[in-house]
């Protein structure tokens, strides 16, 4: 029992302990509202008033609900997984940082929460510590943590075990496409077998908060319509909340600020912060509007600058932002979303303290921050002056929110530039309507390119309070015109849902999910990810492919770009950088449906596929959601991000990924040395010496050698304060690194790093022991989630039977490395061989020696054995048990691979005390599709996926524990 019961009023102390400051009135009011009436459909709060605090509210209210004791214990109504959806990459980074801080603080608030996975103890918290009481309320029996924070990624940084336990609270940050496609059983980049897990985790027990994301209403409406056609229980369905700084007049069920916020000593000055807007009409050159507009943006930035001030310049295209950066003198930085997450993190160390809310002026000249649409939501930037291109009303309100953010300045000016001959963009009409509104309120200054006449008059007042009054006076038609024409919504229908739940095998002609997430005509562009890897001299394209395939690319080392722009760049087509930094809106001249551009196929690139063969392809072959890997010598990226005109070699940052979650891998070679030399010059010589020593040492490596090198990585990790990628990686290697030599590459690997090659093997484990562990874990998850007794029993029984098909004597021979005599002599059947699961050559040799048919799944026999165990029982849903067994590796949705057994065997079994002989000939489950459809109707499509996830995540968790 908790030392003190949590109360809604404890939220103030929770924020004070967590962040060092108290919440604003709208935030405490939101806690009260959620506790009393549930989450509102919309939150409308001006910029600068801490919308990211919605994560604190979600975590705290979950603790209130989960911490009930005694007679109040009941299935929790509080969402268990919180998804923060935003389409701006800088904002995504900051939201993740906020979530990670919550997770770290709550984790540290517990004292020794467990002594092992099978012997949990109740954690102790300090009496009177609200953070500790929140952590204790969130903790669940047998768990090792209380809150998990993650960024939605593809590939090795977003996998089926991104959340170890389905009963653990989690916060995930992603985009509409990332969250929406996974919710609709079509998540990309993680393999088809993982889709049902992601659908279960996003589509049940979830709160989805959509912050200023384009298409938010279409997404929310589509999800609600989908669940209206489904049988998933009401209390499991996702709760959707949209957030915006622009309040719609008369919007129903919206939560916003009140007079208490206006009177608040901190919120009040922010709402009334002095900001003055000046419209400037630029007579741009029709022959070169980019050049003339860039000149004007740079000139006004210098005109408004004063010593020590931070001047923001917001551009509508990446190419224009690059041009402005080149024209500006002195200290400057370029912030865009078209950059690698690792590069953004290193850049942040240089600009964040200089630009964060409440920063102090630094003498020595102005500091120019050039940015794109990525600044429009949530980013903690505080400009002393602002220059921006014209934009639709919501975007402009967001940009103005970065000016004089905390209200300390008495005269903060914003210049909004509109070019007379600018190239139209997808949202130009909304921008023009907004421009007419502004110039109707404040006459524009008329200038030529690069001219900056003295600004006269007071300009247009654009404090958050003034903007709210201005927008409140607009009618619905005017408001919509300044947003842009909404896309036509695509009605969700049951046939589409039935197609999507068929994840393995998926339909040959699949139903696309994008129209249901964005509507028709929304202009959303297909994107691809681009990463750069070192290609050693003398290696053929195929040899380079093999080294990349060994060490899979991670999302943190890649840049997301429109498919159209990547094709233009790789084929040498001009104006590749004339793109928006907003995936919802094409830039000038872009057409989302364009095919490959003219001009030939261009260079050969590496297309990495996580669940299929990696291949050398041409730009014509690249498809949406692909991950493209280029040699670093190709160029195209610098410290600020994607730069299609750059030809200098790109820094390979693959070795700096993963230290934060203990999955570090570094290649002992020049790429690591170069990456450290760029990010931490003072450490470079010591890293180079260590690389040389390891490279000169002999393999196979002994435990003594690994310990010696771990100690040296520990010295590097402790060489300087700070939480930066390379120090996190060195720290992870110091705690548990091991040396491997694979395909000529020398690697230092820590934790559960993903390698498509040899890794540390687990220990052999008997079938009885493994199934008992998985059954205990799955049953525990079900009880912690308050499933009814009948369903809990079905989940636990399915977990206890899931690997029964491994009793096939050929499978046992395979687990014994192909040695039939060893399998026959074994006292008990095995579930785990203890050999390296990534040793594909060895696994293939063992399978061939065993005679186990190629492609046959042990789940088929497991399901038949489960049917025998459940025959005649009416106290349990026997169909559910059989399906959970058949689907525990992601197949059987609706079919297992129909592989006929060419050499059937007889398998003696003991079922309920009776001796039974089962033949392996019947490998095709003809009743599977009908059973799958019936269970989807009985439990709901997402409800069934949730039950599958309990068994599958239990299996993954227990298997991983054996490797530790």
N, C-alpha and C positions, 0 to 999 in steps of 0.2 A: 504494500500500500504506500502511496505517496505520503511524504512527511506533511505536505500541505496541498490541498486540492487547488488546482489551477482555476482562476477566475478570469473572465474577460478583461477586468480592470488591470490584470497583471501584464497586459500587452505593453504598457508604457515602460515598465521596468525591464521587460524582455528586450525592447529596442535599445534602451539605455545600456544594458549589459552587452548586447550584441554589437552595437555600432557606436556607442558613446554619445548618442543624442536621443531626444524624445520624439515620438511620432507627431505628425501634424494632425489637427482635428479630423480631417476627412479620413485619415487612416484608422484612427481609433473608432470613428463612427462606422467604418467598413467592418471592423471586427464585430461590433455589436450587431450590425445588420446580418452578417453571415451566420452568426450564432442564432439569431432569432428567426430569420426568414430565408436563409440560404444566399447564394451568390447572385448579384444582379446580372442582368444580361449585358450591361455596358458600364464602363467607368469613364467619366469625362473630367479630366483634371488638367489644368494648364501645365506647360513645361516648367521645370524647375521645382516642382512640388513632390518629387519622389515617387513616381509611378512604380518604379521597380520594387518599392516596399510591398507591393501586392504579394511578393514571394514570402515576405515575413508574415503577412496576414494569413496566407495559406498554410504555412508551417505551424504557426501558433494555433490557429483554429483546429487544425488536425490534431494537435496535442490536446486541446481542450476536449475534443470528442473521444480520442483514443485513451485519454487518461481517466475516464470515468471509472468508478469503483463500485463494488457492492451491487445493490439492486439496480444501479444505473447502467451496468454493463449490457451492451447490446451491439448488434452489427453497426459499425461506424458509418455515418452518413457523410463524413468528411472525405473528399477525394484523397486517394493514396499517392497518386502520381500527378505532378504539377508540370505542365508544359507551357513554357513561355515562348510565344511565337512572335518573331520579328524578322523582317526581311532585310535588315541592315547588319552587315557583318561586324562593324565596330561595336554596335549596340549589343549584338549577340555575345561578343567577348565580355562586355561589361556586365551583362545580365548573368553570364556564367560565373564571373568573378564574385558577384554578389551571392549566388547560390553556393559556390564553393566555400565562401567565408562562413555561411550558415552551417554547412556540413562540418567544417573543421571545428568551429566553436562548439557545436553540440556534441561532437565526438569527444572533444577534450573535457567536456563537462561531466562525463561519466568516468567512474573509477573502476578499471578492470571489469568491463561488462561481461566477460566470459572467460572461462579457463580452457575452453576447447569446444569444437563443434558439437560434441555429444554430451558435454557436461556443463551446461550453462548455469551461471549464477546470477542472482538479481543484482544489478549494479547499485552502487551507493552514490548518493549525491549530497552535496552540502545543503543543510537546511537553510532556507532563506534565499537560495540562489534560484531565481526564476528560470534562467537558462538551463540549469541542471534539472529542474523539475519538468521543463519542456522535453528535454532529452530523455528523461526517465519515462515520461508518458508515451513517447514515440517508440521506445525500445520494445522489441518483441522477443519472446522466449527463444533461446538458441541463437540469436543473431549476434553478429560481431560489430554492428554499426547501427546508427539510428536514422541517418539521412544520406542519400547518395546524390551527387550532383554530376551532371554530364552534359556535353554538347552533342547534338545529333550529328553524326558523321556517317560517311560511307566506309566500307572496307574495314581495315584492321582496327579502326578506332570507333566503330559502331557495330557491335556483333550481338549474337543472341544472348550473351551473358553480360550485356551492359548493365543490367540490374541483377545482382546475384540472387535476390530473393523477391518473390512477388508480393510479400507481405511487408516489405520495407518502404518507408516513405522515400520519394525521389523527386528531384527537380531536373528537368531536361530542357535545354534551350535549342530551338530550331526554327526553321522557316515554315511557311504554309505548305510548301511542297513536301518538305521532309516529314512533317507531322501528318499532313493529310494523306499522303500516299501510303504511309505505314498504317494509318488508321483504316484505310480502305483495302488492306491486304495486298498492296502493291509497292511496298517500300523498295527503292532501288539501291543497288550497291552492296547489298548484304546477302544475296543469294535467295532463291525461291524457298528453300527449306526453312528459312527463318521468318518468313512473312507472317505466319500465324502468331508467332510469339510477339512480334512488334505490334500486330493488330490488337492482340489482347492487352498489351501494356499501355497502348495509347487509347484504345477504345473502351476500356472498362476502368472503373475506379479512378477516373482522371478529371482534372481541371485543366482546361485549355484556355489560356489567357493570350489574346491576340493583340499585340501592341503596335498600332499604326501600320499594320501590314496591309498592303494593297490586296483587295479581294477578301478582306476579313469577313464582310457580311455574306458574300457568296459562299465562302468556306463554311461559316457557321450555319447558314441556311441549309447547305447541302448535307452536313453531318446530321442536323436535326431531322431532315427529311429521310435520311437513310435509316435512322433508328426508329422512326415512326413506322417503317415497313418491316421491322424486325422484332423478334420475341425476346431479346435480351431484357432482363428485369429492369424496371425503371430506376431502381437505386444503384444500378451498376453503370448506367449510361453516362457518357462524358458531360461535364458541365462546361459550357462555352461562354466566355466573357470577352467582349471587345473593349479596347482602351483607345482613347483619342484625346488630343488636346483641344479639339474643336467640338464643342457641344452642339448637337442638333437640337433646335428648338422643339420642345414637345416630345423628345425621344422618351419612349416608355421604359420603365424599369432601369433607369440610369442612376448611378451614384456619382456625385460630384462634390464640389466645395460648397461651403456655406459661409454665413457671416462670421462664424467662429474662425475660419481660416483667414478671412480678410482682416480680422482683429488680432490674429496671432502675431507675436513679436518677430518671428522669422518668416512665416508664410506671407504675412501682410506686405512687408517691403518688397518681397519678390513679385507679388501680384501687381504692385504699384510701381515697379522699377521704371525709371525714366528711360524711355527709348523713343527716338524720333526717326521717322522714315522719310527719305527723299527719293521720289521717282526720277530716274534719269533716262531720257530717250537718246540712244546712240545711233547716229547716222552711219550704220555699218556699211562696209564696202560689199556690194553684191558679188564681186568676183572673189572675195576672200573674207567672208563673215567671221570665220573662226579666228583669223589673225587680228582683225580689227576689234572684235569683242574682247579677245584676250588682252590686247593692248589697253583697252578701257578698264577692264577689271583690275589689271596690275597698277594702272595709273591712279585709280581711285583708292586702292589699298594703300599706296604710298601717301596720297593726299590726306587720308584720315589718320595715318599712323602718328603716334607720338612716342617719345622715349619711354621704354619699359612696357609699352602697351602690347596686347595681343590683338591682332587684326585677323578676322576670319574672312576668307574668300570662298564662296560656294559656287561651283560651276555645274552646269547641266550635263556635261560629257567629260569622259576621262581624258580625251585628247586635249580639250580646252583647258582642263586643270593642269595638265603637263605643260602646256604653253605658258600659262600664267606663272607657274613655278619658275620657269626659265627666265622670265622677265623681272622677277622680284630680286632685289639685292638683300644682303645681310642674312640674318638667321631666319630659317623657314623650314617648313615640313609639309609633306603631302600626305593626306590621310584619305584612303579610298578603301572600299570593300574588295577591290580586285587585287588582293594581296594575300600572301601566305600568312596563316595564323601565327607562325613563329616569327616572321618578320614584323608583324604588327605588335607582337609582345616586346620585341627588342626596341622598336620605335617608341612604344609607349613609355619606356624608361627615360627617353629623352624629352618627350613633350608633355607628359601628364602633369607633373608638378607645376609646369609653367602655365598650363591652361585650365586646370581644374577649377571648379566653382570656389570662389573666395581666394584665388591666387593673389599673391602680392606682386606689384610691378617690380621688374628687374631693370635697373639702368643699364645702358649699353646699346640702346637702339631698340626698335620694335621687333616683334616676333610675328611672322606671317604664317598663318595656318591655312593652306589651300586644301579644299576638300570638295566632295561631291554629294550626291543625294544620301550617302551613308550617314551624314550628320543629322538627318532629319528626325530621328527618333531616339530618345533616351540617352544619347552620348553626354557624358559629363564634361562639356566644354563651356568655357565662360569667356566670351569675346568682349574686348573693350570697344571695338568698332567692327562693323560688318559690311561687306560688299557681296551682293548676291545677284545672280541672274534672275529674271522674272520666272515665276513658277505658279502652279495652281495654288489656291488658297490654303489647303491643308499643309502643303509642303512649305509655303512661305511662313505660315504660323510657326511651324517647327523650327525653321531656320532662325526666325526672330527670337525664338526661345533660347538660343545660345548666346544672345547679346545681353550683357549686364544681367547675368542669370540670377545673382543673389541681390541685386538692387543696390550695390554700393556706390555706383557712379551716378552723378547728377546730370550728366549730358552724354549719353551713349547714342551714336548716330549710325543709321543703316542706310546704305545707298542701294537701291534696286535698279538694275540696268535692263533695258529692253532694247533689242536691236531692231532697226527698221527693216533690215534685209536678212535677218537670221534664217537659217534653215529650219523648216518646221519639224517639230518632234511629235511623238504620239499624243502628248497631252497639250499641244499648243493652243487648242481652242479654249481649254479651261484656264490656261495661263493668260491668254488674251482677255478673257472676261474679267479675271482678277485684276489685270493691269488697268482695264477701264474703270473698275471700281476705285482703285488707288488714285488714278489721275483725276477722277471726278471729285475726290476729296482733297487732293493736293496737286496743283498743276505741276507737270514734269519740267525738269531742267533739260533743255535741248542742247546736245553737244555733238561734236565729231569724234571719230576714233581717237582715243588717248587724251582727249581734252578733259580738264577737271576744273571748271570754274568754281568760284567761291560759293558755298551754299549759304543761302540767305533765308531768313524766316525760321520759324520753329519746327517746320516739317509736320508730319502726321504722327500723332501720339499712338504708339503701338505697344504699350505695356500689356501684359496678359489680361489685366482687368479691362483696359481699353479695347483690346481685340475681342474680348467676350461680349462687350456692349455692341461693338460694330457688327459682329456676326449674328448676334441675337436679333438685330433689326432686319435681317435678310429673310425673305420668304423661301419656301422650299424649292421653288424653281430656280431662284438666284443661287441658292446654296449649292444645288446640284450642278448648275452650269459651271461653277468655280471648282468643282471636284472633277468634272469630266463625265462623260456619258457612262452610266453603269453598264457592265456587260449583261447580256441576256443570260438568265439563269437556266441551267440545264436540269430539267426535272429528273430526280432520281427515281429509278424504277427497280422492281424486284428482280428482273432478269439480270440487271447489271450487278446487283448484290450477289446473286447466285453464281455469276461468273467470277467475281472477285474472290469469293471464299474458296474457289477451286485453285489452290495455290500450288499443288504438286500432284499430278501435272496440271499446269495452267492451260486454259483453252488455247488452241492454235491461233485463233483470231480473237485477240483479247480486247476487252472494253477499256479504252483509255480513261484515266481518272482525272486528268487535267481539266476538262470542261466542267467537272463537278466541283472542283476546287476553286476555279477562277471565273467560271461562266464562259460564254461564247463571246469572242471579240474583245477579251480583256487584254490581249497583246502580250501575254506571258510567253517568254521565249525559252526554248529548250536550252539547257546549259550542259557544259562538260567541265571536268576538272583537269587541270594541267599541272604536272609535276616535272621536276628536272632532276636527273641523276647523272652522276659521273660515268662516262664511258671511257674505260682505260684504253690507252693507245694499243693498237694491234688486235683488239677484240673485234670479232665479226659482229654483225647485227644480232645473229642468233646467240652468240656467247653473251653479249650484253643483255639480251632478253632473259637468259637464264639467271644472270646475277640479280636482275630486278625482280624476277619471279621468286627467287629465294627469299628476298627481303621485301615484302609487299609494301607498296607506297601507303602512307598514312594521309589522312585529310589535312593535318597540320602543315604538311609540306606542299600542298597543292593550292591552286587558285581556281575559283569558279568563274567561268566566262561563258558568254553566249556562244552557242554552237556556231552561229553565223559568223561571229567575229573571229573565232579560232580558225575557221576555214579560210577567211579572207587573209588573215595573218600568215598562215602556213603556205598559202599559194602566192604570196606577194602582192595581193590586191590592195590598192591604196585605201586609206581612210579606215584601217582596221580599228583604230582607237576612237572612232567617232561613235562611241557607244555610251549609253546611260549606265550609271552605277546602280540601276534599279532593274531587277529582272522582270518587273511587271511592265516596263515601258521601253520600247525600242528607242534607240537614238536616231539622229538624222539619217535618212536613207536606208535604215535597216528595215527588213521585212521578215517577220518571224517565220514565214513559210518558205523563204528562199531556199533553193537547193544549193549544191556546190557552186561556187562562183566560177566564172570563165577564167581561163588562163592556165589550164593544165592541172595535174594532180599535185604538183609541188613535191615536198620532201616526204620521206618515209618516216613514220612515227611508230611508237610502241603503244598499242592499246592493251591496257591491263584489265583483265576480267577476273573477279574474285572467285567466281564459281565456274569458270570455263577457261579455255586456253588463252594465254597471252599471245598476241600476234603482232607482227610488223604489218602496218597498213598504210594507206595513203589518206590524205585529208578527206577525200571523197567517201571513205569507208567509215569515218567517225560518226557515231550516233549519239542521240541525247543520253545524258547520264553516264557516258563513257569516262574513263580515267585515262588520259593520254600522258605518256612519259616521253620527255625529250632529253637528248644529251645536253649537258650544261653548256657545251660549246655553241649551241644553237642561239643562245641569248634570249632576250624577250622578257627579262625580269630583273629589277634592281631592288634596292633596299626599300623602296616605296611600293613595290608591287609590279603588276604586269606593265610592260613597256615595250610594245611591239616594234618600236624603232631601235631598241637597244641591241647592240651586237656583242657587247662584252660578255664573257662567260658568266653564267649564273652560279651563285653559291649553292652547292648541294647541302641542304640542311637536314637530310634524312636522319643523320646520327643524333640530332638534337630533339627527337620526338620521344614522348612517352615516359619521361622520368617521373612525372607527377603521379602516374598510376602504376609505377614499378614495372613497366613493361619495356624497359630500355634495351636497345640494341645499338652498338656502334661497330662500324667497320674499322679495323685497325689499319689506317692508311691515310693517304693525303687528303681525302675529302674531310675527315674529322679535323685534321690540322688546319685546313683552310677555313672551315666554318668557325672554329674557335678563334683563329687569328682575326677574323672580321668582327666577331662579337665581343671578344675579350682579349685585346692585344697583349695585356700584361701577363696573361696566362699561357700564351701561345708557345713559348720556348719550352716550358715544362711539359706541356702536352706532346710536343714533338719528340722530346726525349723519351717519354713513356711509350709512344707509338714505336719508336725505333727499337727500344728494348724488347717490347713484346714481339715485334716482327722478327727480331734476331733470335728469339728463344726457340726451343725445339718442342715439337708436338710428338705424341700426345701429352697434354698438360697434366701435371700432378696437382693434387689438392694444395700442396705447399706453394707451387707457382701461382695458382689462382688467388690464394690468400695474400701473397706478396703484392700482386697487382691490385687486388681490392684495396689494400692499405694505401697504395699510391693514388688510386682514384679518390679515396677518402680525404687524402691531403689536398687534392685539387678541389674537392667539393667544399672544404673548409677554408679555402684560400681567401675568400672574400664574402662579405655579407650580401644578401639579396636572393630573391627567388626568381631566377632566370633559367631558361631551358637547359643550357649546358651544365649548370651546377646541379640541377635536379637530376639530370641523367647520370652525372658522375656519382651523386649520392646514392642513386638506385644501384649502380654497378658496385659501389663499395659495400652495400648491404648484402648483395646476393648474386654477384656476377660470376659467370663461368665462361671459359674460353673454348671456342669451337673453331675448327678449320673445315670449311665446306666449299667445294667447287673452287678451290684456290683462294677463297676469301677467308681472312682471319677475323673472327667476330668475338666480341665480348657481349654476353647476353645476360639480362636480369629478369626475374619474374616470369610471367606468362607471356613473354614477347611472342608475337606471331612470326613464325618462320615456316616457309614451305620447304623445309629440310630438317635435318636432325635436330632434336631438342631433348631436353632431359626427360627420360622416360619415367613413368610412374612405377608403382610396385604391383606385382601380380595380386589379384584378388579373386576369391572364390565367388561363384554365382550367388550362393546363399547370402554371403556377407554383403555383397554389393546391393542386391535387391532389398535386403532388410534395411540398409542405410537409406536407400532412395525412398522406400515406403515410409520410413520414419520421418524423413524430411518433407515429403509431399503431404503426409497427414498433418504434420505440424503447420505447414502453410495453410492448409484448409481450415484447421481449427482457429488459427490466428485471424483468418478472414471471416470467421463465423459462418462457414458453410453448414448447411443442415447435416444431420447425422448420416442420412442415406447417401448424400453426395460425397461427404467426407470419406465414408467407407469405400465407395467406388474408386475414388482417387487413390486412396492408400492401397487398395487391392491391385489396381492397375499397375502402380509403381512396384508392387511386390512381384508382379508377373512379367514385367516389361521385357526382360531379357531371356525368358524361358526358351526361346528359339535357339539360343546358343548351346542348348543341350545336344543338338545335332552333332554326331561324332565327327563329322568332317569339319564343323566349325571349331570343335575342341582341338582337332589336329592343327588347324590354322592358328589358333591361339598359342599352341606349343611350337610355333615356328615351322610347321609342316612335318613334325616328328610324330607319326601315328603311335609308335610304341610309348612315347612319353605321355601322350594323351590318355592312352589306355591304362597306364600305370598310375595316373594321378588319382589321389584319394577322393577328390571332389571336382566337379566341373568348374571351369574358370569363367569369370565375366570379363576380366582384364588380363592381358598377357604380360604386362610389365615391359614390353618392348616399345620402341619409339613409334608413336602413332604417325609421325610424319615421314618415316622411312618407307616411302612408297615402293621402292624396289624390293625391299625385304618383305613387305606385306604381300606384294604380288607373287613373289616366289613361294611364300608360305601358303597362299591360297591355291596356287596351281598344284603344289605338292599334296594338299589336303583333298583335292577333288571337289571342293565347294564350288557350285556353279557361278560363273561370272555374272554379276548384276543381281543375283538373288538376295533378297533382304531377309535377315533373321526375324524381322518383325512379323512376317507372314506366318511363320510357324509359331511365334510367340502368341499371336492373336488366336490361332486355332487351339493352342493349349489353354489360353484364358477362357475360351468358349467352353471347354470341358470343365474347367474349375467352377464356372458360374452357371452351368446347366441346371435348370430346375429351381433356381433361387428366385424368390419374389421379394426378398428384403433389400435388393440392390438392383440398380439399373444395369442389367447385363450387357446391353448394347453399348452403353457408355464405357464400361470396362474394356470391352473388346476394341472399341475405337481408340481409346487412350493408349492401349498397348500398341495397336497397329500404327499410330501416328507419332510415336515418341521420338522419331528422327525426322519428322516433318513431311513424311510421305502420307499416303492414304487420305489425301484431301483432294479428290475422293478415292484415288486408286494407289495401291502399291504396284511397283513394276511387275508386269505380268510375265515373269520368267518361269518357264516350265523346268522341272527338275529332270534332267536326262537320266539320272541314276538314283532313283528313290531309295531311301533307307527306312528301316523300321526303328522306331524309338520307343523303348519301354519307359513308362511313366507311372507314378503313383498319384492318383487323384482321389482325395477324400478317403484314403485308406484302401482304395482299390487299385489293382494292377491293370494298367491299360497299355496297349500297344498302338502307337500312332504312326501312320505312314507319312512320308514327306512329299508324296506325289501331288497332293492338292495344294499347290502353291498360289493359285489365283483365287482371290476372294471375290467371287461374283456378287456377293451380297453387300460388299463394301459401299458402293455408291448410294444404294437405297438407304442403308443404315446411316450414312453421313448426312443425307438430306433430312432424314427423320430427326436426327439429333440436333441439326441446325434449327429445325422448327421447335423442338422441345426446349432447348436451352437458349435459343437465340444464336445468331451467327457469331457474335462477339463473346457471348456467354460460353459457348462450346470452346472457342479458342482460348479463353481464360482457363478452363479446366485442363486443356491440353498443356498450357504453359506451366501449370503447377507440377505436372509430372516431368515435363522436359527440363524445366529449370532445376528441379530437385536432382535429376540425373546429371545435369551439367555440374551443379555445385558439388555433389558427392564425388564425381570423377576428378574435378580439379583438386579437391582436398587430398586425393591420393597422390598427386604429383608434387605437393608442397614438401 
